[in-house]
Amino acid sequence: MLKPWIRALNNIKIRKKLLLAYFLVTLLPVLLVGGYLTEQMRSMAFDNAIEQASINVDRVKKRTEEVIGVSQDIAYRLANDARLKRLAVDYYERVYDVVEAYRDYPVMSEYVQLYKEISNIRMYTDNDTLLNNWELINVSDQIKQKDWYQEALRYNYMSSWSYIQDERDHRYYLSLTRKIELEGREKFGVLVINVNSAMLQAILNQETFETMLVDDQHHIVAANRSDRIGRTLEEIEFDTALLNRGSGNFEAVMDGQESRVLIDELTPASSRNGLRIISVFSVDSIVKEPNRVIRLALTVIAVSLVLAFLLIYSFSSLFSRRLMRLSRHFNRVGTGDFDATLQIDGKDEIGLLAKQFNSMVRSIHELMLEVQLSNEQNRQLELKQSDIRFKMLASQINPHFLFNSLEAIRMEAHMKGQTEIAKVVHLLGKMMRGSLEVGHHNIPLRQELEMVRCYLEIQQFRYEDRLRYRFTVDPELEQFLIPPLIIQPLVENAVVHGLDNKAEGAFVTVDVHQEGDAAVFTITDNGVGITTERLEQVRSKLESGEERPGDRIGLRNVHDRLKLSYGEDRGLVLRSEPGGGTTVQFRIPREGGA
């Protein structure tokens, strides 16, 4: 029974099916994929912008730390400078004494000249005998009322960062303020170090997004928009919900636009307060380019979809009319009219179907004869296959008969005390049994090596002391699965070449060990070796796809099976030199062999 929806689909005419297929296969997937890609593109644009802004903020933070770190270092030095303290507290009777004292202490001016990160250094102290040289200043009542001055007195040994006005040029600077004890707790001064605003500005001017450096009172100390500098966050209509927020990524409205705001806090060591680095970018600026690409893509897709719809509609009408003619002629044939001839122009499938229809009607009798002939051929093929299966079954009887005969010979030899002959016959029978049991599946390495050991012991019986061998096998690989009869042909080849022209006999080694994620198999003989030219010939024959008369099939068989099982790079590797023996090596990946 057909499902209801399949039955309903089969009842729809071809024209409507084509239009439905257009909607399901083209229009709907395009809309879904287009919407998904649009959202992904916007999301990627946001993620990339946030990542880039984070990198920029981190870079600004590090460079700003380097700049203001100079002020911290200088403040620490001056706070522990005994000469400065003595200069600030000494009582001077004459102006000449003050001038001489200033001349003997050029440290502040030298710092300003030496470090480009600072613009000015001045210290306020309560000493009426000092002259105002813009470095040591007798503090006035107006200065004492300043918030930054009061903050500096409140926190001992800690620096404060404030946006204050310099009395000399009346410009505002990001300044470090710190209390300095001059004589115990009785006298003190306040040190002020102005950070070079040009350097802070140069750091921010390199950023693509709007970036600001703000103190804890919301003063914009530096910004890459000149109209922001010196103003407060409230004055630029910064989102009030973010005024006191710490580090993070936030949504906000800036200058009437939906924006993303990245904030990172910068609090220098031994400071009571710090700065904030604020990076702002509008959503529209981020999605402007993706939106342009999306609009262009949607326009192209829309035009393509309309053209596709018109083409589908036209083709469906054409197909429908031609198929209706074909249907009418089928009905005529169904009523027994075999003289019906269908005329449909065109070389497409429908035209070809019409020609085939005409040919079918004219040659029904011939097709019936061909069917009968085909059935006869199938019967003959089945007979041949049965004969082949019978011969294959018969071919398996002879090895079993030979194995049973060898077992009878072994028992007879054992009964008559011919133990060596019995042992060899037993080994030969064991090898034959193993050969009979080998199928198309991989076998454990232990089983393969047992067959190789039987072969070598039989050869030892034949050659006696002229053949010696040694197995070196990693115990963890004994259950490792490998293709059957993959080592024995190589060992046989090694025995033949090891005994060739060697009066002292052959010594064959079989080494199996782990190396990384592969098992490495190495078969070595101590034969006379192979010349370079002959070795290249052997390698060439292994890689060639043709077998030549007289070629040994052992190496080729193993080489081809390895490549077919584990890949083109897993074939045999041959190494040899005259007088140095021959080594054959191959690798089997652990996951492939287990």
Secondary structure, 3 states (H helix, E strand, C coil): CCCHHHHHHHCCCHHHHHHHHHHHHHHHHHHHHHHHHHHHHHHHHHHHHHHHHHHHHHHHHHHHHHHHHHHHHHHHHHHCCHHHHHHHHCCCCCHHHHHHHHHCCCHHHHHHHHCCCEEEEEEEECCCCCCCCCCEEECCHHHHCCHHHHHHHHCCCCEEEEEEECCCCCCEEEEEEEEEEEECCCEEEEEEEEECHHHHHHHHHCCCCEEEEECCCCEEEEECCHHHCCCECCCCCCCHHHCCCCCEEEEEEECCEEEEEEEEEECCCCECCCEEEEEEEEHHHHHHHHHHHHHHHHHHHHHHHHHHHHHHHHHHHHHHHHHHHHHHHHHHHHCCCCCCCCCCCCCCHHHHHHHHHHHHHHCHHHHHHHHHHHHHHHHHHHHHHHHHHHHHHHHHHHHHHHHHHHHHHHHHHHHCCCHHHHHHHHHHHHHHHHHHHCCCCCEEHHHHHHHHHHHHHHHHHHHHHHEEEEEEECHHHCCCEECCCCCHHHHHHHHHHHHCCCCCCEEEEEEEEEECCEEEEEEEECCCCCCHHHHHHHHHHHHCCCCCCCCCHHHHHHHHHHHHHHCHHHCCEEEECCCCCEEEEEEEEHHHHC
